[in-house]
Amino acid sequence: MSYSEDLYNADLWRKNNSYCSGSGKNSQFCLELGNKDIFGIRFKDIGNNLDFLESQEQIALDIFSKFEYEAALNRSYAEGFRIIRDNDFLLNRFANGHIKNYDDKGLQDKILLMTAYLTLNKSYFGSAIFQPRPNILIPQFWNANTLLDLAKENAPTLSVGERQFAPNVIRNGNYYCRNVTTYTPFTGPSTYCKPLSSYEQQERDKIIAERLKKAEKIIQDRKNREDPLDLNDPCGNIDLQNKKLSSLEESLIYNRKKIVSIPRGGGVSVNEFFQHKIEDAVGKINLDKYELDILKLPDGFDAKSLFEHIRKNFEDFATGDSDFFAGEVKFEAYSNADERRWNSNNPLGAAMDFNTLFDTATVITTEYNSEELFWTFTTVHSFEHKGHPVSGHRQFGLFKKPNGGYTFYLRGADRLTTRFDSLANKVFPSENDEFAFELAAKSWEALMRNVENFIRKKNGRTRAFDSEKEYGRRHNYIKDRCK
């Protein structure tokens, strides 16, 4: 929980206090919000004591301000490092330091210093001719401190809004004020304090509002991952239905190139992948969510290490269902480079294949969060294996339940990619002509059973996964219906 989320929830409790203290006391919204806390004190225990709520908010805001200011400085210094990297004059400052140091030496010292440079020695031994001279060791012009100092020199000035989180800006009664002359830490009495101008306060509030908006999205995304899926709701898994790739996520797909030979010699660069988008697909939309309740983690694992074990050994769990026609699946990397990326601590961009009797379908890892414990696959057309039979996104993750224990889940939103896929879907006998989705359902159920078996073999406990239960359903797709 971040301090932005603390402030967001506190604001939400204030706005809904009358409702949650009255007619809505037992509503799911108020019960969930009331059980959230700010510094260990639940909102339902704060009740309508809004003065106490304000004091708790102020503590959160003071800590938020400290972190916000430090983050602003770090962003500024990072930009300073970028400027150094891209500026030959600044880089040459260090080289020029070595040249000047050399020029200032006498002839004997120059010989020894050049010897040190050529041999990369930081010290050398005396001889019959030359005696050791510690003053001619290779100087350390370039180190972490000198780089940081240079980055600070070239870092851009903080914005007006960012400066209002500096340590010298303090709360004096009901308004914020700062040292009259500087933005250095405030040390004088409150009489030296000048109220912030309306513009300074406005710029400060803009940043707070932006952080609260991000906190709201984090909380909503968490609800999407953790709340049960209503199979009757055509807007279920709404975040996956409406997912638009960010510029970073798009780059993971479209920046991959391949050189293709042409008849007259030479080669041409083409895209290795492009995304299969839900809105460009055909037929109904499939919405599903599979969950396995973990009552006790397996021996030797905490939540994060279990999540990472499942991910990095996914081929052991995503095996498909051999008892179902064409149900076996082999999960493997698209290339050796993708295998290394998938097995690293940051699998973003890893292209992975699901091999079945019918085809090889490629996905790309477009989301990965080691704190919230989830990753997301996006279906793509690949140069090697052509189209994926469905278009959409599928997420896998682990979360802690409010009343104890954990849940491992997978959920998706996808549609058949082309009319050919739709036709092929009807060739094989199945209920409601949904062979492709039934085949996928068998694979996901098998995956959950495999995870369950692994946990139990390691002395963990789960609530038995019910393979007879319905975990997904198809709905008529209407673009922009679910916003």
N, C-alpha and C positions, 0 to 999 in steps of 0.2 A: 504494500500500500504506500503510495507516494503522498507527499504533503499537498500536492495539487488535488489528489483524490480526497484527502481529509477535508480540504476547503470546499470542494464540490459537494460532498455529502453533507457538510454542515449547512451550506447554503440551501441544499435541498430540504433538510429537516426544518430550517426556519420557514421556508416558503410553504411547507405542508404541515406545519405544526398544529394548526387548528383542526385540519382534517384528521390527522393521525391521533390527535387527542380526543376526537369526538367520534363522528359517524364512521370514519375509516379505520378505527383503531385495530380492527381484526382483519383488515384487507391484507392481501399478500404483499403489496407494495410497502405498506407501513410496517408490517412485521419484519420484512427483510431489511428495510432501512433502519428500523429501530434497533436491530441487532448489530448494526455496524457501529464502530466506535471511533472516538477521537482521543488519542493518548490513553487508551485502555478503558475509557468511560463510554458506555453504550448510549446512543441517542435516546433510547426509550427511558433510560434512567435520568437523563438530563431533563426529559419531558418539556414543559413549557418554561423552564428557567432559562430564558433567553440571555440574561446577563451573564450567567455562568457559561453558556454556549459561546458568547462573544469573547470571554476571557480565554477559552480553549482555542477558539479560532485565532486569537492574537498570537498565542504561542506557536501554533502551526504556521501562521503567516511570517513570524520572525524567523523561524527555521527555514521556511520556503525562501525568504528573502536572502538569507545567507547562501543557500545553495544556488539560487538564481544568479546572484552576483558572481560567485565563483565560476559558474558555468559560462557566464558572459565573458569573464576574463579569459577563460580557457579557449573559448571560440575565437576571441581576439588574438591570443597568442598563436593559435593554430594558423590563423590567416597570416600572421607575421612570419611563421616558418615557411608558408607557401611563397610569400614574397621573396624571402631569401633564396629559396630553391630556384625561382624563376629569374633572379637578378644576378647577372654575371659580376657586376661591380661589387655587390655584397659578398659573393662567394670569394672573389679575389682579395677581399680584405684579409682573409686568413693567409692566403699565399703571400701577399705583400708583407705580412708580419714576419714570415720566415725569411724573406729576401732581405728585409731591413736588418733583422737579427744577424744574418750572415755578413752583410756589408759592414756592420759595426765592429766585426772581429779583426784582430791582427792576423798576419799571414799564417802563423803557426796554428792559431785557433781555427782559422778558416779550413786549413787542411784537415784538422781533426774533426771539425764539425761536418765537413763534406764526407769524410770517412764514415762518420756515424750515420749520415743520411743514406749513403750508398749501401751500408751493411745493415741498416735498420736497427742498429744497436743504440741503446740509451746510455750506455757506459762503455768505456774501453780501458785497456790496460796500459800502464806506462812501459817505456822501453829505455834503452840506453840513450836514445835521442830525445824522446818526448816524455814528459812526466804527466800523470793524470791531472786533468783540469775539470773539476766538477761544474764549473761555470759554463761549459760548452755542451752540456747535455741538450738533446733535442727539445726545444721548448714546446709546451702544449698549448698552442693558440686555440685549437678547436677541441672543445669538450662540452659536456652537457650544460655547464653554467654559462660559458661564453655564448653558446648557441641560444640559450634561453634569453640572455640579456639582449642579444641582437634581435631576437624575435620581438621582445617587448619594445625595443626602440622603433621597430617598423610596424608594430601592430596598429590597426585602425582604432580610433577613439570609440569608446562605448557610446551607444545611442543615448538620447536624453532619458528614455524610459529605463534602460538598463542601469544608468547611473543612480536612479532613485532607489535601487536595492543596496547601495553601498553602505558600509558600516556607519558612516557619519549621518545617515538619514535615520532619524529616530521618531518614535511616536510621542508627541507631547500633548496630552489630553486627547482631544478628538481629531487632531490633525497631525500630519507628518511635517517634519521640519529638518533642516540641515544646517551645517556650518555655513556661515555667510560667505566665506571667501574660497573655501576649498572643498574637494571631495575626499579629503583624507579622513581617517577615522575620527569621529567626534569625541573630544575630550573635555570641552569646556562646559560651563553651566548652561542651563536651558535658556538663559537670557541671551546667549550668543546664537540662538536658534532662529532661523528665518523660515516662516511657513513656505511650503512648496507653492509654486505658482499653479494656476489651474491647468496650464499646459503640461507642466511636469507631472502633476497628479494624473492627468488624462493619459499621458504616455505610459506611466507606470501601470495604470488600470488596464490599458490595452494588453500589456504583456500578461497580467494576471488573468484576464479574460481568455486570452489565447491558450494559456496553460490549463485553465479550467475546461475549455472546449476539448483539449486533448485528453484530459482526465475523464471527461464524459464519454469520449470514444473508447478509451481503455476499459471503462466499466461496462459499456454496452457490448463491446467485443467479448468480454469475459462472460457476460450473461448469454450471449449467443453460443459460446462454447459449452457452457455448463448447464443451461436450462434444458429440460426435456423437450423433445420434438413432438409437436402435435401433428400426427399423420394426416389429419383432416384439413390442415391449414396449408393452402397453396403458397403462402408466403413464409413457410418454415425455412430455416437455414438462410434467412434473408441476406446475411452478409456474404455468403458464398454465391447466392443467386445474383446479387448486384455487384460483386467484386470487380472493380476496375483496377487493372494493374498500375502501380505507380511507375514513374520513369525508371527507377532502379529495377523494379521487377521486370519491366519490358526489356531493359538492357540485358538481363540474364538470358532472355530468349533471342532477341534480334541482333545482339552483338556477336553471336556465334556464327562464324563464316566457314565456308569450305571451298577449296579450289577444285574446280571441275575442268577436266581436260576437254578441249574442243578439237574437232576434226582436223583443222589446219595447223595444229600445234599450239603449244602454250596452254593457258588456262584462264578461267574466269571465276571470280569470287561470287558465291551465291550464299543465301541464308541457309544455315544448317537446320533452323527450326522456324516455325511461326505458330502462333497461338490458335487453338480452336475455341472460338467464343460461343458462349451459350446462346446469345441472341442470333447467331448465324446458323444454328443447328436446326433440326427438324423434330416435329412431334412433341409429345408430352415431356414435362420435366420430371426427373426422378429426384426425390428428396428423401434422404435416409439418415439415420443415426444409430450406431451400434455402441452399446455400453457394457463394460465389465466392471462390477463393483469389487474393489479390493479391500477386504476387511483387515488384512495384516500383510505388510510388505514382506517379500521373500527375504530370507536370511542374507545378510551382507549387502543389502541394497537400501538406499534411501530413495525418495521419489525421483530425484534428478538422475541418479545412476541407473534406475530401472528404465526410465524414459529413454536414456541414451543407449542402453543395452538393446532395447527393442528396436530403436532406429538403426543402429549400426549392424545389427544382426537380423535385419528385416527379412532377408531371404529365408531365414529359418522359420519365420512366422507367416509370411505371405506365400504359402505353398499351394493354395487352392484346395478344392475338394475332389479327391480322386474317385469318390463314390458317385459323383455326378458326371454326366456325359460331357467330355471335353473340359472337365473342371480343373485339371491340374494347371498350376501356374509356376513359372520360374522367374524370380525377381533378380535382376542383375543390372550393372551399370552400362550405360550407352557406350562408354569408352574407358580406357585406363585412367585418363585424367579425371573423368567423372567418378570413377571408383575411389580415387584418392580424395577427391573433394567430399564425397558422401561419407567417407570414414574419418574425416577431419572433425574438428570441433565447430566448424561452420559450413554446413552443407549447401548454403544458398547457391543456386545455379546448377547444382548437380542434376544431370539428365539421367533418368533411370528407366529401364524397360520392364514391362510385364509381358512375358512370353507365354502364349497359350497355343493350343492346337491350331487355332485359326489365324492368328497373326501375332506380331510384336507391337505393342502399344507403348509409346514413349510419353513420359511426363517430365516436367522440370520442377525442381524445388524452388518455389517463388516466395515462400515464407518460412522462417525458422526463428523460434524464440526460446532461448535457453532458460529464461526466467519464468515465463508463463507456460513452458513445456508443451510446445506444439510445433508442427511443421505442416505445410500445405503443398500439395502437388497440383500443378496446372497441366491440363492435357495439351499436347502439341502435335503438329505434323512434323515429322523428322525426315531428313534427306535419305537416311538409310532405310527406314521402315514405313515411310509414307504416313497415311492418316491414322489417327486414333479413332476407335469406333464411337466414343462419346466425347462430348465437349463440355468442359466445366472444371470444377475444382473439388479436391478432396482433402480433408484435414484429419490429422492424427494427433492425439495428445493425451495428457494426464493432468488431472486437477484434484485438489484436496476438497473433500466434502465438508460442509459446515459442521456436521455432527460427528465427524471422525471418519477415517478411512479415505480411500482414493477411488477415482473412476478413470479407467482407460477407455478412450472412445475413438471412434472414427465416424466422420459424417461427410456427406457430399451433396452437391447439386450439379446435375448433368443431364444432357439430352443427347439423342443419337445424332451423330455428326452430319451424315449425308442421307439422301433418299436411298442410296444403295444400302447403307447400314440399316435403314428402316425396313427395306425389302428383305435383307438377309435375316433380320430379326424375326420375320414371319415364316421363314423356310422351315425352321425346326419346331416341332410340336412343343407348346408351352401354354400355360394358363394366360389368357388374354393377349396372346401373341407378344409376349414380353421375354423372349428367350435370353436376350442380351442382359437384361436387368436381373433376371433370375439367376443366370450364370454368375454375374458379379456378386449377387447377394450370397450365393453359396461360398464364394471365395472369402467374402468379408466375415461370414459366420465362422468359417474354418480358421481364419486369422485370430478371431477372438478366442476360440477354443484352444488354439496353440499357445496364446499368451496365458490363458488360464492354466493350462497344463504345466507351463514353465514355472509359474508362480507357485503352484502347489508342490512341484518337485523340489523347490527350494524352501519348503516349510512355510510358505505364505498361505493365506486363506482368501478365498473369493466367494462371493455369492454365485451359485451355479449359473452359467450362461445358458439361457433358454433358446435353443435353436428352433423351436416351434413358434416362437413369437414373431410378429410382423414388425420389421424395423424400418421399412421404407414403403413409399407409395408414389404413384405417378399422378400428375395433375395437368390439366390443360394449361399450356403456356401462353400467357398474354404479356407482351413486352411492356415494361414500365408499370405493371399492375402493383408490384410490391416495392414500395419506396419507404 
